[in-house]
Amino acid sequence: MKIVYFDCFSGISGDMVLGALVDTGIDPDYIKTELSKLKLDEEFSLDFHKTEKHGIFGTQAKVEIREHSQESNHHKHAHVPSRHLADIFSLIDSSELDSTVREKSKNIFDRLAEAEAKVHNTEKENVHLHEVSGIDSIVDIVGAVIGLNKLGAEKIYVSPLSLGHGFVECSHGMMPVPVPGTMALLQDIPIRQTDIPKELVTPTGAAIISTLADRFGVMPNMTVFHVGYGAGSRDLEMQPNLLRICIGEISTLPETNDCIEIIETNVDDMSPEVSGYVMEKLFDCGALDVFFVPLFMKKGRPAIQINVICSAENRQKLMHILLTETTTFGVRYYAADRVILKREIVEIATQWGPIRAKRGYLNGVLIKTVPEYEDCKSIAEQTGIPLRTVFQEALRNI
C-alpha cells in the first residue's frame, strides 16, 4: 500500500506542504498548470526554489500576489480582501479542476470555516476567513491537494505536530500561538509543545493536514522511495524550519492498524491498596489496559511503574486520575502505533453449556481462538470443576 508520511518536526504550513511535494519529485509546472484552472493567473505568480535550513536543502514555495493598479498597468503587491466560505466555494466550483481536487479543497476550507466560527461564536457561512482567504492561501491549499492527488497515495499518515509559543499579530490583534483557530483545528490530534517562540503550525497547515490525514502517530514500518523537504519562510535558531514528506509503501496492511497513547509514571511511596483502587478507576474511565511494572528507583527504593494504554480522547481524564489519586508529581505520555487482529466472538458448545470465545484474524486468515475467561470462571464456580479443566474442554471443542 502506497502511503505518504508527514514528519512535522518543525510544524506545518501550506507553503511548506507545497514545497515538500515538489521536492519529492512532482513537476512544479504540473502544479502551476492545474492551478491555472482556477483562472486566477493575473492575481498571483508561483515560484519554487531551493533553499538551505541548517545545512539541509529543501524547496520553498513562494506565492507573489499582484493586482492591477487603477492608476497604471503595472503590477504591484496588494492586500487581498477577506472572503466568505461561499466565495471560495464558488471560485473552486467554477474551475476546471479534477472533481476529487475540488471536493477535497472545499472540505479543507469548510473545516477551516467551522473552526473559525467556533472561535468567534458565529455561523461558518458568516465567517470572514481573514488570514487564510487570500490568494496565497488558496494557492497553498488547492496546490497541496493537486500534489497529493498526483501522488496517488492510498493513505496519509502524520507525526504529532510540533507547536511553537508566544504571540503573533493577526487581523484581530495580537493572538497567542497557536492562534485560536489553529487550536480548534488541532482538537483530538496529537501535538507536542516546543521551546521555539514562533508560530510553527499555521491555520492553513492545520486545516490541510487535519482534513486529509488518515492517521496521526509515529512513522509506520515502511519502505521509503522518495523524501522531500518543504522550507518555511522563517529561519529558526534552534532547528531547521522544514517539513519532511516520506513517500513509500507498507507491504502488508494488518486487519486493523491504529494509533493509541501510552501514559506512564513511577511511584515509590504509595500503598498497594491504593494501587488496586487506581487501576479500577482507570479502567472505569476508559483505559484500554492498565498494568504495573516493578522497578527500583533512586536510593534503591522499590517502586512500580503505572502504565495506561488509552485513546487520545481519554488521555486528559486518565492523567487527571493519576495526578490526583496517586502520589506522583508528574506523568509522561506519547503516541504509539498499534496493530490489532480483526476480532469475532463465537460460542463453543461444551458439556456444561456454551462458552464464548474470541477469534483473531490476520489479513483474513484465522490465526487464534481464545475462550473467554469470565465464561470459563462462571462454569468452574458453578460446577466445582477446576478452571484449567474448563479451559481445556473449550479448546478441544473449538
Secondary structure, 3 states (H helix, E strand, C coil): CEEEEEECCCCECHHHHHHHHHHCCCCHHHHHHHHHHHCCHHHEEEEEEEEEECCEEEEEEEEEECEECCCCCCEECCCCCCCCHHHHHHHHHCCCCCHHHHHHHHHHHHHHHHHHHHHHCCCHHHCCCCCCCCHHHHHHHHHHHHHHHHHCCCEEEECCEEECCCEEEECCEEEECCCHHHHHHCCCCCEEECCCCCCCECHHHHHHHHHHCCEECCCCCCEEEEEEEEECCCCCCCCCCEEEEEEEECCCCCCEEEEEEEEEEEECCCCHHHHHHHHHHHHHCCCCEEEEEEEECHHHCEEEEEEEEECHHHHHHHHHHHHHHCCCCCCEEEEEEEEECEEEEEEEEECCEEEEEEEEEECCEEEEEEECHHHHHHHHHHHCCCHHHHHHHHHHCC
